[in-house]
Amino acid sequence: MMQFISEKIEVTKDEKLRTPVSFLWRGKEYKIKEVTESRADWGFSKGAPKKKSWRLRHHRNYYKVKTDRGEIFEIYLDRKDKKNEEWILYQKIN
């Protein structure tokens, strides 16, 4: 079962590997035990104009993570531009 969430979160990442190691959601810290899957999304949003430009693309990195409590989440880094990056908790999977 998947629970759609789509809320901003604070993420701590390993600066050397550039992968998330923990995140804060609704005042609770979740430690990431394992990144089980990662992928990049450079696609276009639904409803994008027929003449597509690179500026209209998504610039997101998705991570499916397993916490130290066995919970599985999908989070992503939305790289709108270098100054406006934000992390989103996309869904809980269980």
Residue, then its C-alpha position, 0 to 999 in steps of 0.5 A: m500500500m502506498q500513501f501519497i504525502s508530497e510534503k517538504i522535508e529537511v534532509t541531511k545528506d552525505e556530502k561525499l556521496r551526495t545521498p540522503v542519510s536522514f530526514l526530518w518530517r513533522g518534527k520526527e527524525y528518520k534515519i536512513k539505513e539504505v537507499t534501495e533505488s535512485r533515479a533522475d527525472w528530466g521529463f515534462s509536466k503534464g500539460a506542458p506546451k507542444k513546443k517543449s523547452w529544457r526550461l520546462r523540464h523537471h530536474r528531480n532526483y528520486y530516492k527510495v529509502k529504508t529507515d532504521r525502523g524498516e519504513i520505506f519512503e520515496i523522497y526527491l530533490d527538486r532542483k529548480d535552480k541552484k538557489n531553490e533546491e527543496w526536498i519532498l517526501y513523495q510517498k510512504i510505501n508499506 
